């Protein structure tokens, strides 16, 4: 009797996860190139990634659960929805994420549906609109101030601003535009910061050696 109940429970859990997988695939395909959707099967934390649609993070089906997933496994009282929290892809691109926990009839977390929105894709649009409505143009044509110890966040903002002027994202720039952008960053003093070349390489989708060649 007990074994039959356990089997029915496991079957019901699998049905829930399969239904969630349909949602993950549909959501990801609705926002191609913009929003990664990942379904985590929390019943198997070492191989939790059950489905990944519109892959932006480089993870694969069968990868392990994230810290948030492990927290849900450990605590059934963990919030079921974590909405719009800041995140970052492995290459440094900013993301806005939402994680939705899925419980079975027994109140245990068995899966999590996670959405990771690539904010960097939207930045050029946001900056273009900001420039359109801006009224302060007194210092628009002056060069950027040269400072040492620029951090990665400032560098990303500078790259996104320069790309916005071309109505493009960093990775969609042509080779010549990437070279022009790197030379501008070099002239503005961004290469004085630690790891700047690697940060620029990650943003542009090129190698660090290529960045140094562009800066010549």
VODRENVO-949788 format. One record per residue: residue number from 1; residue in one letter; x, y, z of N, C-alpha, C in turn. Coordinates in nm, 4 decimals, always signed. Layout:
<atoms>
{atom NUM,A,{X,Y,Z},{X,Y,Z},{X,Y,Z}},
...
</atoms>
This chain:
<atoms>
{atom 1,X,{+0.0836,-0.1201,+0.0000},{+0.0000,+0.0000,+0.0000},{+0.0870,+0.1250,+0.0000}},
{atom 2,X,{+0.1881,+0.1223,+0.0960},{+0.2788,+0.2360,+0.1032},{+0.3587,+0.2525,-0.0235}},
{atom 3,X,{+0.4051,+0.1387,-0.0814},{+0.4837,+0.1457,-0.2035},{+0.4023,+0.1985,-0.3186}},
{atom 4,X,{+0.2752,+0.1606,-0.3235},{+0.1887,+0.2100,-0.4299},{+0.1659,+0.3585,-0.4193}},
{atom 5,X,{+0.1488,+0.4074,-0.2951},{+0.1283,+0.5507,-0.2737},{+0.2525,+0.6294,-0.3148}},
{atom 6,X,{+0.3693,+0.5748,-0.2794},{+0.4945,+0.6421,-0.3163},{+0.5107,+0.6469,-0.4673}},
{atom 7,X,{+0.4750,+0.5370,-0.5327},{+0.4858,+0.5339,-0.6774},{+0.3935,+0.6333,-0.7432}},
{atom 8,X,{+0.2698,+0.6440,-0.6909},{+0.1746,+0.7407,-0.7451},{+0.2231,+0.8834,-0.7238}},
{atom 9,X,{+0.2838,+0.9071,-0.6060},{+0.3359,+1.0400,-0.5755},{+0.4494,+1.0774,-0.6711}},
{atom 10,X,{+0.5403,+0.9822,-0.6960},{+0.6513,+1.0068,-0.7874},{+0.5996,+1.0327,-0.9285}},
{atom 11,X,{+0.4966,+0.9597,-0.9669},{+0.4386,+0.9776,-1.1004},{+0.3743,+1.1162,-1.1125}},
{atom 12,X,{+0.3072,+1.1582,-1.0068},{+0.2443,+1.2905,-1.0071},{+0.3505,+1.4005,-1.0138}},
{atom 13,X,{+0.4613,+1.3813,-0.9406},{+0.5704,+1.4788,-0.9436},{+0.6281,+1.4896,-1.0842}},
{atom 14,X,{+0.6506,+1.3770,-1.1483},{+0.7063,+1.3777,-1.2833},{+0.6117,+1.4476,-1.3801}},
{atom 15,X,{+0.4818,+1.4279,-1.3611},{+0.3839,+1.4946,-1.4467},{+0.3936,+1.6464,-1.4315}},
{atom 16,X,{+0.4087,+1.6938,-1.3071},{+0.4231,+1.8370,-1.2836},{+0.5470,+1.8932,-1.3537}},
{atom 17,X,{+0.6577,+1.8217,-1.3438},{+0.7826,+1.8675,-1.4048},{+0.7693,+1.8699,-1.5577}},
{atom 18,X,{+0.7042,+1.7714,-1.6141},{+0.6833,+1.7677,-1.7584},{+0.5970,+1.8843,-1.8054}},
{atom 19,X,{+0.4952,+1.9178,-1.7275},{+0.4106,+2.0316,-1.7631},{+0.4902,+2.1623,-1.7540}},
{atom 20,X,{+0.5749,+2.1724,-1.6515},{+0.6589,+2.2920,-1.6365},{+0.7577,+2.3043,-1.7522}},
{atom 21,X,{+0.8046,+2.1912,-1.8027},{+0.8978,+2.1922,-1.9149},{+0.8330,+2.2522,-2.0397}},
{atom 22,X,{+0.7047,+2.2249,-2.0601},{+0.6341,+2.2849,-2.1736},{+0.6333,+2.4377,-2.1625}},
{atom 23,X,{+0.6105,+2.4853,-2.0407},{+0.6077,+2.6300,-2.0181},{+0.7449,+2.6910,-2.0437}},
{atom 24,X,{+0.8509,+2.6237,-1.9959},{+0.9873,+2.6744,-2.0138},{+1.0214,+2.6893,-2.1618}},
{atom 25,X,{+0.9905,+2.5874,-2.2397},{+1.0213,+2.5904,-2.3828},{+0.9424,+2.7008,-2.4519}},
{atom 26,X,{+0.8141,+2.7132,-2.4202},{+0.7293,+2.8132,-2.4848},{+0.7749,+2.9551,-2.4522}},
{atom 27,X,{+0.8089,+2.9805,-2.3254},{+0.8540,+3.1138,-2.2859},{+0.9850,+3.1507,-2.3541}},
{atom 28,X,{+1.0789,+3.0566,-2.3561},{+1.2082,+3.0846,-2.4180},{+1.1955,+3.1154,-2.5655}},
{atom 29,X,{+1.1084,+3.0423,-2.6350},{+1.0927,+3.0630,-2.7790},{+1.0150,+3.1906,-2.8117}},
{atom 30,X,{+0.9467,+3.2444,-2.7121},{+0.8749,+3.3695,-2.7336},{+0.9691,+3.4894,-2.7290}},
{atom 31,X,{+1.0830,+3.4741,-2.6601},{+1.1779,+3.5845,-2.6445},{+1.3181,+3.5425,-2.6905}},
{atom 32,X,{+1.3355,+3.5043,-2.8168},{+1.4669,+3.4580,-2.8650},{+1.5723,+3.5684,-2.8561}},
{atom 33,X,{+1.6911,+3.5288,-2.8090},{+1.8010,+3.6241,-2.7999},{+1.7885,+3.7227,-2.6867}},
{atom 34,X,{+1.6839,+3.7093,-2.6062},{+1.6587,+3.8091,-2.5030},{+1.6450,+3.7489,-2.3635}},
{atom 35,X,{+1.5709,+3.6389,-2.3522},{+1.5427,+3.5821,-2.2204},{+1.5712,+3.4323,-2.2182}},
{atom 36,X,{+1.6648,+3.3926,-2.1331},{+1.6940,+3.2513,-2.1114},{+1.5943,+3.1956,-2.0108}},
{atom 37,X,{+1.5412,+3.0760,-2.0400},{+1.4471,+3.0105,-1.9495},{+1.5039,+2.8729,-1.9137}},
{atom 38,X,{+1.5162,+2.8469,-1.7840},{+1.5765,+2.7221,-1.7372},{+1.4814,+2.6521,-1.6407}},
{atom 39,X,{+1.4598,+2.5246,-1.6638},{+1.3813,+2.4439,-1.5706},{+1.4762,+2.3550,-1.4919}},
{atom 40,X,{+1.4740,+2.3720,-1.3589},{+1.5567,+2.2911,-1.2694},{+1.4716,+2.1814,-1.2060}},
{atom 41,X,{+1.5158,+2.0577,-1.2167},{+1.4512,+1.9452,-1.1495},{+1.5198,+1.9290,-1.0142}},
{atom 42,X,{+1.4565,+1.9772,-0.9088},{+1.5186,+1.9792,-0.7765},{+1.5197,+1.8422,-0.7094}},
{atom 43,X,{+1.4598,+1.7426,-0.7732},{+1.4669,+1.6066,-0.7192},{+1.6053,+1.5464,-0.7409}},
{atom 44,X,{+1.6815,+1.6040,-0.8336},{+1.8157,+1.5540,-0.8651},{+1.9114,+1.6725,-0.8730}},
{atom 45,X,{+1.9506,+1.7296,-0.7581},{+2.0281,+1.8543,-0.7570},{+2.1617,+1.8464,-0.8295}},
{atom 46,X,{+2.2217,+1.7284,-0.8360},{+2.3507,+1.7169,-0.9057},{+2.3346,+1.7265,-1.0573}},
{atom 47,X,{+2.2153,+1.6996,-1.1062},{+2.1869,+1.7072,-1.2502},{+2.0538,+1.7792,-1.2705}},
{atom 48,X,{+2.0427,+1.8970,-1.2104},{+1.9129,+1.9627,-1.1971},{+1.8586,+2.0226,-1.3267}},
{atom 49,X,{+1.9456,+2.0699,-1.4155},{+1.8959,+2.1392,-1.5344},{+1.8231,+2.0396,-1.6240}},
{atom 50,X,{+1.6930,+2.0509,-1.6247},{+1.6083,+1.9589,-1.7017},{+1.5884,+2.0099,-1.8438}},
{atom 51,X,{+1.5765,+2.1407,-1.8571},{+1.5585,+2.2022,-1.9890},{+1.6149,+2.3429,-1.9854}},
{atom 52,X,{+1.6737,+2.3853,-2.0952},{+1.7224,+2.5228,-2.1066},{+1.6918,+2.5722,-2.2477}},
{atom 53,X,{+1.6150,+2.6773,-2.2529},{+1.5709,+2.7313,-2.3813},{+1.6305,+2.8700,-2.3992}},
{atom 54,X,{+1.6767,+2.8982,-2.5210},{+1.7369,+3.0282,-2.5499},{+1.8606,+3.0470,-2.4611}},
{atom 55,X,{+1.9535,+2.9536,-2.4718},{+2.0688,+2.9457,-2.3818},{+2.1588,+3.0683,-2.3934}},
{atom 56,X,{+2.1687,+3.1453,-2.2848},{+2.2543,+3.2640,-2.2807},{+2.3685,+3.2502,-2.1800}},
{atom 57,X,{+2.3592,+3.1520,-2.0916},{+2.4579,+3.1377,-1.9843},{+2.5614,+3.0298,-2.0127}},
{atom 58,X,{+2.5399,+2.9483,-2.1170},{+2.6350,+2.8429,-2.1485},{+2.6157,+2.7162,-2.0679}},
{atom 59,X,{+2.5121,+2.7096,-1.9847},{+2.4859,+2.5869,-1.9103},{+2.4257,+2.4809,-2.0020}},
{atom 60,X,{+2.4273,+2.3568,-1.9541},{+2.3783,+2.2452,-2.0338},{+2.2791,+2.1626,-1.9539}},
{atom 61,X,{+2.1930,+2.0898,-2.0248},{+2.1039,+1.9952,-1.9588},{+2.1887,+1.8963,-1.8789}},
{atom 62,X,{+2.1513,+1.8730,-1.7535},{+2.2281,+1.7836,-1.6668},{+2.3214,+1.8556,-1.5719}},
{atom 63,X,{+2.3361,+1.9883,-1.5869},{+2.4203,+2.0637,-1.4932},{+2.3534,+2.0696,-1.3560}},
{atom 64,X,{+2.4333,+2.1018,-1.2553},{+2.3843,+2.0994,-1.1175},{+2.2977,+2.2212,-1.0851}},
{atom 65,X,{+2.2301,+2.2140,-0.9716},{+2.1417,+2.3217,-0.9259},{+2.2243,+2.4420,-0.8806}},
{atom 66,X,{+2.1629,+2.5598,-0.8864},{+2.2263,+2.6812,-0.8358},{+2.2089,+2.6891,-0.6845}},
{atom 67,X,{+2.2724,+2.7905,-0.6231},{+2.2596,+2.8100,-0.4790},{+2.1132,+2.8307,-0.4398}},
{atom 68,X,{+2.0398,+2.9028,-0.5244},{+1.8995,+2.9288,-0.4942},{+1.8195,+2.7986,-0.4955}},
{atom 69,X,{+1.8498,+2.7118,-0.5916},{+1.7820,+2.5829,-0.5978},{+1.8103,+2.4972,-0.4756}},
{atom 70,X,{+1.9358,+2.4969,-0.4315},{+1.9728,+2.4196,-0.3129},{+1.9038,+2.4742,-0.1879}},
{atom 71,X,{+1.8864,+2.6066,-0.1831},{+1.8183,+2.6671,-0.0688},{+1.6726,+2.6216,-0.0639}},
{atom 72,X,{+1.6101,+2.6095,-0.1786},{+1.4706,+2.5633,-0.1821},{+1.4606,+2.4165,-0.1383}},
{atom 73,X,{+1.5563,+2.3357,-0.1826},{+1.5550,+2.1946,-0.1437},{+1.5661,+2.1815,+0.0078}},
{atom 74,X,{+1.6492,+2.2662,+0.0679},{+1.6749,+2.2574,+0.2112},{+1.5612,+2.3141,+0.2954}},
{atom 75,X,{+1.4816,+2.4031,+0.2370},{+1.3803,+2.4725,+0.3164},{+1.2500,+2.4884,+0.2383}},
{atom 76,X,{+1.1500,+2.4053,+0.2660},{+1.0209,+2.4169,+0.1977},{+0.9521,+2.5509,+0.2214}},
{atom 77,X,{+0.9945,+2.6230,+0.3256},{+0.9356,+2.7539,+0.3545},{+1.0026,+2.8657,+0.2760}},
{atom 78,X,{+1.1033,+2.8318,+0.1955},{+1.1728,+2.9330,+0.1140},{+1.0709,+2.9981,+0.0202}},
{atom 79,X,{+1.0818,+3.1293,-0.0047},{+0.9835,+3.1975,-0.0904},{+0.9657,+3.1264,-0.2250}},
{atom 80,X,{+0.8409,+3.1120,-0.2658},{+0.8131,+3.0402,-0.3902},{+0.8480,+3.1224,-0.5128}},
{atom 81,X,{+0.8434,+3.2555,-0.5014},{+0.8772,+3.3418,-0.6148},{+0.9774,+3.4470,-0.5696}},
{atom 82,X,{+1.0912,+3.4528,-0.6381},{+1.1899,+3.5601,-0.6197},{+1.1866,+3.6402,-0.7490}},
{atom 83,X,{+1.1371,+3.7632,-0.7408},{+1.1029,+3.8403,-0.8608},{+1.2058,+3.9486,-0.8913}},
{atom 84,X,{+1.2485,+3.9555,-1.0171},{+1.3248,+4.0690,-1.0698},{+1.4495,+4.1026,-0.9880}},
{atom 85,X,{+1.5304,+4.0010,-0.9571},{+1.6531,+4.0280,-0.8824},{+1.7709,+4.0447,-0.9797}},
{atom 86,X,{+1.8686,+4.1285,-0.9449},{+1.9834,+4.1499,-1.0344},{+2.0703,+4.0257,-1.0426}},
{atom 87,X,{+2.1196,+3.9989,-1.1602},{+2.2016,+3.8814,-1.1823},{+2.3043,+3.9156,-1.2889}},
{atom 88,X,{+2.3912,+3.8208,-1.3216},{+2.4925,+3.8472,-1.4238},{+2.5294,+3.7162,-1.4919}},
{atom 89,X,{+2.5390,+3.7192,-1.6257},{+2.5807,+3.6020,-1.7002},{+2.7314,+3.5805,-1.6808}},
{atom 90,X,{+2.7829,+3.4595,-1.7102},{+2.9254,+3.4314,-1.6883},{+3.0206,+3.5281,-1.7593}},
{atom 91,X,{+2.9789,+3.5851,-1.8734},{+3.0676,+3.6776,-1.9453},{+3.0545,+3.8211,-1.8971}},
{atom 92,X,{+2.9766,+3.8421,-1.7916},{+2.9658,+3.9754,-1.7335},{+2.8427,+4.0542,-1.7728}},
{atom 93,X,{+2.7667,+4.0081,-1.8711},{+2.6474,+4.0813,-1.9116},{+2.5456,+4.0856,-1.7976}},
{atom 94,X,{+2.4862,+4.2036,-1.7735},{+2.3871,+4.2132,-1.6665},{+2.2575,+4.1429,-1.7046}},
{atom 95,X,{+2.1903,+4.0896,-1.6035},{+2.0638,+4.0209,-1.6267},{+1.9650,+4.0569,-1.5165}},
{atom 96,X,{+1.8368,+4.0453,-1.5502},{+1.7295,+4.0564,-1.4508},{+1.6624,+3.9211,-1.4446}},
{atom 97,X,{+1.6552,+3.8641,-1.3242},{+1.6099,+3.7263,-1.3112},{+1.4866,+3.7128,-1.2234}},
{atom 98,X,{+1.4094,+3.6096,-1.2522},{+1.2954,+3.5704,-1.1699},{+1.2992,+3.4190,-1.1549}},
{atom 99,X,{+1.2799,+3.3717,-1.0328},{+1.2819,+3.2281,-1.0050},{+1.1494,+3.1876,-0.9409}},
{atom 100,X,{+1.0863,+3.0854,-0.9985},{+0.9552,+3.0392,-0.9515},{+0.9682,+2.8956,-0.9039}},
{atom 101,X,{+0.9464,+2.8725,-0.7760},{+0.9529,+2.7380,-0.7210},{+0.8220,+2.6633,-0.7451}},
{atom 102,X,{+0.8320,+2.5347,-0.7741},{+0.7144,+2.4520,-0.8005},{+0.7093,+2.3414,-0.6954}},
{atom 103,X,{+0.5996,+2.3379,-0.6185},{+0.5827,+2.2391,-0.5121},{+0.4860,+2.1284,-0.5554}},
{atom 104,X,{+0.5063,+2.0105,-0.4990},{+0.4119,+1.9010,-0.5223},{+0.2998,+1.9065,-0.4187}},
{atom 105,X,{+0.2115,+1.8080,-0.4218},{+0.0970,+1.8073,-0.3307},{+0.1392,+1.7976,-0.1851}},
{atom 106,X,{+0.2580,+1.7447,-0.1603},{+0.3070,+1.7310,-0.0229},{+0.3738,+1.8582,+0.0278}},
{atom 107,X,{+0.3808,+1.9622,-0.0570},{+0.4426,+2.0875,-0.0153},{+0.5927,+2.0900,-0.0283}},
{atom 108,X,{+0.6500,+1.9974,-0.1051},{+0.7957,+1.9920,-0.1258},{+0.8307,+2.0543,-0.2605}},
{atom 109,X,{+0.9406,+2.1303,-0.2620},{+0.9878,+2.1862,-0.3891},{+1.0446,+2.0730,-0.4746}},
{atom 110,X,{+0.9908,+2.0578,-0.5946},{+1.0423,+1.9551,-0.6855},{+1.1029,+2.0144,-0.8118}},
{atom 111,X,{+1.0763,+2.1437,-0.8370},{+1.1299,+2.2061,-0.9578},{+1.1327,+2.3573,-0.9391}},
{atom 112,X,{+1.2051,+2.4231,-1.0260},{+1.2099,+2.5693,-1.0266},{+1.2216,+2.6164,-1.1702}},
{atom 113,X,{+1.1401,+2.7152,-1.2054},{+1.1421,+2.7746,-1.3384},{+1.2087,+2.9105,-1.3275}},
{atom 114,X,{+1.3199,+2.9290,-1.3986},{+1.3987,+3.0511,-1.3851},{+1.4077,+3.1251,-1.5177}},
{atom 115,X,{+1.3858,+3.2564,-1.5131},{+1.3936,+3.3416,-1.6304},{+1.5059,+3.4418,-1.6109}},
{atom 116,X,{+1.5955,+3.4508,-1.7090},{+1.7097,+3.5416,-1.7018},{+1.7073,+3.6337,-1.8236}},
{atom 117,X,{+1.6683,+3.7590,-1.8001},{+1.6548,+3.8569,-1.9080},{+1.7883,+3.9260,-1.9326}},
{atom 118,X,{+1.8350,+3.9258,-2.0575},{+1.9613,+3.9902,-2.0937},{+1.9389,+4.1404,-2.1019}},
{atom 119,X,{+1.9751,+4.2114,-1.9956},{+1.9521,+4.3554,-1.9887},{+2.0413,+4.4303,-2.0874}},
{atom 120,X,{+2.1583,+4.3740,-2.1186},{+2.2517,+4.4446,-2.2071},{+2.1934,+4.4648,-2.3460}},
{atom 121,X,{+2.1041,+4.3754,-2.3890},{+2.0416,+4.3902,-2.5206},{+1.9522,+4.5129,-2.5240}},
{atom 122,X,{+1.8916,+4.5457,-2.4096},{+1.8000,+4.6582,-2.4029},{+1.8705,+4.7900,-2.3750}},
{atom 123,X,{+1.9942,+4.7848,-2.3270},{+2.0643,+4.9076,-2.2887},{+2.0771,+5.0091,-2.4022}},
{atom 124,X,{+2.1139,+4.9665,-2.5253},{+2.1233,+5.0649,-2.6331},{+1.9923,+5.1374,-2.6585}},
{atom 125,X,{+1.8807,+5.0665,-2.6477},{+1.7501,+5.1293,-2.6680},{+1.7238,+5.2308,-2.5578}},
{atom 126,X,{+1.7536,+5.1909,-2.4336},{+1.7315,+5.2800,-2.3200},{+1.8166,+5.4060,-2.3323}},
{atom 127,X,{+1.9438,+5.3865,-2.3676},{+2.0335,+5.5013,-2.3791},{+1.9943,+5.5917,-2.4952}},
{atom 128,X,{+1.9496,+5.5317,-2.6052},{+1.9073,+5.6116,-2.7207},{+1.7875,+5.6981,-2.6838}},
{atom 129,X,{+1.6926,+5.6417,-2.6089},{+1.5766,+5.7195,-2.5658},{+1.6172,+5.8300,-2.4686}},
{atom 130,X,{+1.7117,+5.7976,-2.3803},{+1.7590,+5.8986,-2.2854},{+1.8246,+6.0146,-2.3583}},
{atom 131,X,{+1.9030,+5.9835,-2.4614},{+1.9672,+6.0887,-2.5401},{+1.8642,+6.1713,-2.6157}},
{atom 132,X,{+1.7573,+6.1055,-2.6578},{+1.6552,+6.1735,-2.7365},{+1.5833,+6.2800,-2.6553}},
{atom 133,X,{+1.5567,+6.2521,-2.5280},{+1.4814,+6.3459,-2.4458},{+1.5721,+6.4363,-2.3623}},
{atom 134,X,{+1.7035,+6.4157,-2.3684},{+1.7953,+6.4957,-2.2871},{+1.7923,+6.6416,-2.3317}},
{atom 135,X,{+1.8015,+6.7344,-2.2339},{+1.8046,+6.8772,-2.2646},{+1.9393,+6.9400,-2.2322}},
{atom 136,X,{+2.0237,+6.8696,-2.1551},{+2.1539,+6.9227,-2.1165},{+2.2580,+6.8764,-2.2174}},
{atom 137,X,{+2.3036,+6.9647,-2.3053},{+2.3989,+6.9271,-2.4100},{+2.5279,+7.0074,-2.4010}},
{atom 138,X,{+2.5455,+7.0818,-2.2942},{+2.6603,+7.1720,-2.2831},{+2.7935,+7.0985,-2.2927}},
{atom 139,X,{+2.8013,+6.9797,-2.2326},{+2.9282,+6.9074,-2.2290},{+2.9262,+6.7840,-2.3171}},
{atom 140,X,{+2.8283,+6.7746,-2.4086},{+2.8121,+6.6527,-2.4875},{+2.9350,+6.6187,-2.5716}},
{atom 141,X,{+3.0032,+6.7202,-2.6274},{+3.1147,+6.6940,-2.7183},{+3.2501,+6.6901,-2.6484}},
{atom 142,X,{+3.2535,+6.7069,-2.5182},{+3.3806,+6.7035,-2.4485},{+3.4217,+6.5580,-2.4239}},
{atom 143,X,{+3.5521,+6.5290,-2.4290},{+3.5973,+6.3914,-2.4062},{+3.5702,+6.3473,-2.2638}},
{atom 144,X,{+3.5576,+6.2184,-2.2442},{+3.5384,+6.1656,-2.1096},{+3.6608,+6.1944,-2.0239}},
{atom 145,X,{+3.6364,+6.2188,-1.8960},{+3.7456,+6.2407,-1.8029},{+3.8281,+6.1143,-1.7889}},
{atom 146,X,{+3.9591,+6.1294,-1.7876},{+4.0483,+6.0150,-1.7735},{+4.0741,+5.9873,-1.6263}},
{atom 147,X,{+4.0340,+5.8725,-1.5807},{+4.0514,+5.8345,-1.4407},{+4.1198,+5.7002,-1.4314}},
{atom 148,X,{+4.1923,+5.6801,-1.3253},{+4.2513,+5.5499,-1.2987},{+4.1562,+5.4677,-1.2121}},
{atom 149,X,{+4.1843,+5.3395,-1.2054},{+4.1047,+5.2493,-1.1231},{+3.9578,+5.2471,-1.1633}},
{atom 150,X,{+3.9328,+5.2516,-1.2949},{+3.7945,+5.2352,-1.3400},{+3.7487,+5.0938,-1.3070}},
{atom 151,X,{+3.6341,+5.0786,-1.2507},{+3.5886,+4.9432,-1.2221},{+3.5118,+4.8858,-1.3399}},
{atom 152,X,{+3.4801,+4.7579,-1.3302},{+3.4175,+4.6886,-1.4424},{+3.2815,+4.7474,-1.4760}},
{atom 153,X,{+3.2082,+4.7911,-1.3761},{+3.0746,+4.8464,-1.4028},{+3.0837,+4.9734,-1.4857}},
{atom 154,X,{+3.1786,+5.0620,-1.4505},{+3.1966,+5.1844,-1.5276},{+3.2368,+5.1526,-1.6712}},
{atom 155,X,{+3.3219,+5.0516,-1.6854},{+3.3680,+5.0125,-1.8184},{+3.2517,+4.9612,-1.9025}},
{atom 156,X,{+3.1667,+4.8786,-1.8434},{+3.0510,+4.8273,-1.9177},{+2.9584,+4.9412,-1.9603}},
{atom 157,X,{+2.9391,+5.0367,-1.8711},{+2.8540,+5.1503,-1.9047},{+2.9122,+5.2294,-2.0217}},
{atom 158,X,{+3.0441,+5.2463,-2.0210},{+3.1086,+5.3197,-2.1300},{+3.0918,+5.2455,-2.2624}},
{atom 159,X,{+3.1112,+5.1128,-2.2597},{+3.0956,+5.0325,-2.3810},{+2.9527,+5.0411,-2.4322}},
{atom 160,X,{+2.8543,+5.0277,-2.3427},{+2.7144,+5.0317,-2.3839},{+2.6772,+5.1686,-2.4390}},
{atom 161,X,{+2.7333,+5.2765,-2.3801},{+2.7051,+5.4108,-2.4294},{+2.7601,+5.4305,-2.5705}},
{atom 162,X,{+2.8825,+5.3834,-2.5924},{+2.9426,+5.3965,-2.7255},{+2.8663,+5.3128,-2.8277}},
{atom 163,X,{+2.8180,+5.1962,-2.7851},{+2.7403,+5.1114,-2.8769},{+2.6048,+5.1740,-2.9075}},
{atom 164,X,{+2.5466,+5.2400,-2.8072},{+2.4163,+5.3028,-2.8279},{+2.4227,+5.4088,-2.9373}},
{atom 165,X,{+2.5373,+5.4751,-2.9487},{+2.5532,+5.5750,-3.0546},{+2.5456,+5.5121,-3.1929}},
{atom 166,X,{+2.5726,+5.3805,-3.1985},{+2.5645,+5.3083,-3.3258},{+2.4404,+5.2202,-3.3323}},
{atom 167,X,{+2.3507,+5.2357,-3.2323},{+2.2263,+5.1574,-3.2259},{+2.2555,+5.0080,-3.2355}},
{atom 168,X,{+2.3550,+4.9634,-3.1584},{+2.3959,+4.8230,-3.1634},{+2.4302,+4.7744,-3.0234}},
{atom 169,X,{+2.4426,+4.6432,-3.0108},{+2.4930,+4.5833,-2.8879},{+2.6421,+4.5569,-2.9067}},
{atom 170,X,{+2.7177,+4.5411,-2.7977},{+2.8623,+4.5204,-2.8115},{+2.8994,+4.4059,-2.9059}},
{atom 171,X,{+2.8303,+4.2951,-2.8969},{+2.8660,+4.1781,-2.9769},{+2.8207,+4.1882,-3.1218}},
{atom 172,X,{+2.7237,+4.2765,-3.1492},{+2.6741,+4.2882,-3.2858},{+2.7529,+4.3880,-3.3691}},
{atom 173,X,{+2.8477,+4.4589,-3.3070},{+2.9288,+4.5558,-3.3806},{+3.0121,+4.4866,-3.4882}},
{atom 174,X,{+3.0365,+4.5580,-3.5963},{+3.1266,+4.5055,-3.6989},{+3.2697,+4.5073,-3.6464}},
{atom 175,X,{+3.3588,+4.4387,-3.7180},{+3.4994,+4.4335,-3.6752},{+3.5584,+4.5741,-3.6691}},
{atom 176,X,{+3.5301,+4.6568,-3.7687},{+3.5847,+4.7932,-3.7709},{+3.5297,+4.8774,-3.6566}},
{atom 177,X,{+3.4003,+4.8604,-3.6264},{+3.3409,+4.9365,-3.5164},{+3.3975,+4.8923,-3.3820}},
{atom 178,X,{+3.4239,+4.7617,-3.3697},{+3.4848,+4.7130,-3.2454},{+3.6249,+4.7724,-3.2282}},
{atom 179,X,{+3.6973,+4.7786,-3.3385},{+3.8330,+4.8355,-3.3326},{+3.8257,+4.9830,-3.2933}},
{atom 180,X,{+3.7312,+5.0566,-3.3524},{+3.7151,+5.1980,-3.3194},{+3.6768,+5.2163,-3.1735}},
{atom 181,X,{+3.5872,+5.1308,-3.1249},{+3.5430,+5.1392,-2.9859},{+3.6593,+5.1130,-2.8903}},
{atom 182,X,{+3.7387,+5.0095,-2.9181},{+3.8516,+4.9766,-2.8309},{+3.9521,+5.0914,-2.8274}},
{atom 183,X,{+3.9795,+5.1506,-2.9432},{+4.0739,+5.2628,-2.9465},{+4.0203,+5.3817,-2.8674}},
{atom 184,X,{+3.8884,+5.4049,-2.8727},{+3.8295,+5.5136,-2.7962},{+3.8433,+5.4873,-2.6466}},
{atom 185,X,{+3.8192,+5.3630,-2.6055},{+3.8343,+5.3278,-2.4643},{+3.9789,+5.3448,-2.4185}},
{atom 186,X,{+4.0715,+5.3084,-2.5069},{+4.2135,+5.3223,-2.4744},{+4.2486,+5.4709,-2.4553}},
{atom 187,X,{+4.1986,+5.5548,-2.5471},{+4.2265,+5.6985,-2.5391},{+4.1644,+5.7611,-2.4144}},
{atom 188,X,{+4.0501,+5.7061,-2.3719},{+3.9812,+5.7614,-2.2558},{+4.0359,+5.7086,-2.1234}},
{atom 189,X,{+4.1379,+5.6233,-2.1290},{+4.2049,+5.5802,-2.0079},{+4.1496,+5.4570,-1.9405}},
{atom 190,X,{+4.0590,+5.3859,-2.0073},{+3.9997,+5.2689,-1.9425},{+4.0968,+5.1518,-1.9299}},
{atom 191,X,{+4.2015,+5.1500,-2.0106},{+4.2973,+5.0401,-2.0028},{+4.3876,+5.0523,-1.8803}},
{atom 192,X,{+4.3751,+5.1631,-1.8070},{+4.4528,+5.1779,-1.6850},{+4.3990,+5.0897,-1.5735}},
{atom 193,X,{+4.2746,+5.0471,-1.5853},{+4.2161,+4.9651,-1.4792},{+4.2583,+4.8199,-1.4929}},
{atom 194,X,{+4.2587,+4.7500,-1.3816},{+4.2987,+4.6100,-1.3787},{+4.1947,+4.5232,-1.4496}},
{atom 195,X,{+4.2417,+4.4310,-1.5311},{+4.1559,+4.3367,-1.6030},{+4.0643,+4.4032,-1.7046}},
{atom 196,X,{+4.0943,+4.5291,-1.7437},{+4.0078,+4.5977,-1.8387},{+4.0026,+4.5255,-1.9731}},
{atom 197,X,{+4.1171,+4.4796,-2.0208},{+4.1217,+4.4142,-2.1515},{+4.0341,+4.2893,-2.1537}},
{atom 198,X,{+4.0364,+4.2109,-2.0453},{+3.9545,+4.0900,-2.0400},{+3.8065,+4.1246,-2.0336}},
{atom 199,X,{+3.7732,+4.2289,-1.9581},{+3.6332,+4.2717,-1.9491},{+3.5817,+4.3155,-2.0857}},
{atom 200,X,{+3.6632,+4.3929,-2.1579},{+3.6243,+4.4390,-2.2917},{+3.6108,+4.3204,-2.3862}},
{atom 201,X,{+3.7033,+4.2256,-2.3757},{+3.6984,+4.1065,-2.4616},{+3.5686,+4.0291,-2.4390}},
{atom 202,X,{+3.5291,+4.0128,-2.3128},{+3.4053,+3.9402,-2.2812},{+3.2840,+4.0126,-2.3369}},
{atom 203,X,{+3.2832,+4.1452,-2.3251},{+3.1688,+4.2221,-2.3724},{+3.1553,+4.2162,-2.5249}},
{atom 204,X,{+3.2686,+4.2202,-2.5942},{+3.2667,+4.2223,-2.7410},{+3.2630,+4.0834,-2.8023}},
{atom 205,X,{+3.2868,+3.9805,-2.7205},{+3.2874,+3.8449,-2.7738},{+3.4114,+3.8138,-2.8551}},
{atom 206,X,{+3.5263,+3.8721,-2.8158},{+3.6529,+3.8463,-2.8846},{+3.7566,+3.8054,-2.7804}},
{atom 207,X,{+3.8753,+3.7698,-2.8270},{+3.9803,+3.7297,-2.7337},{+4.0513,+3.8524,-2.6761}},
{atom 208,X,{+4.1207,+3.8301,-2.5661},{+4.1964,+3.9388,-2.5050},{+4.3066,+3.9870,-2.5989}},
{atom 209,X,{+4.3682,+3.8934,-2.6700},{+4.4739,+3.9310,-2.7654},{+4.4183,+4.0215,-2.8748}},
{atom 210,X,{+4.2968,+3.9927,-2.9190},{+4.2336,+4.0757,-3.0225},{+4.2121,+4.2169,-2.9711}},
{atom 211,X,{+4.1708,+4.2296,-2.8442},{+4.1503,+4.3630,-2.7866},{+4.2807,+4.4424,-2.7892}},
{atom 212,X,{+4.3902,+4.3789,-2.7512},{+4.5187,+4.4490,-2.7524},{+4.5589,+4.4872,-2.8953}},
{atom 213,X,{+4.5281,+4.4005,-2.9909},{+4.5589,+4.4344,-3.1314},{+4.4758,+4.5531,-3.1779}},
{atom 214,X,{+4.3498,+4.5565,-3.1379},{+4.2630,+4.6685,-3.1749},{+4.3126,+4.8004,-3.1145}},
{atom 215,X,{+4.3733,+4.7917,-2.9965},{+4.4149,+4.9136,-2.9259},{+4.5420,+4.9755,-2.9839}},
{atom 216,X,{+4.6112,+4.9015,-3.0705},{+4.7373,+4.9525,-3.1265},{+4.7130,+5.0697,-3.2213}},
</atoms>
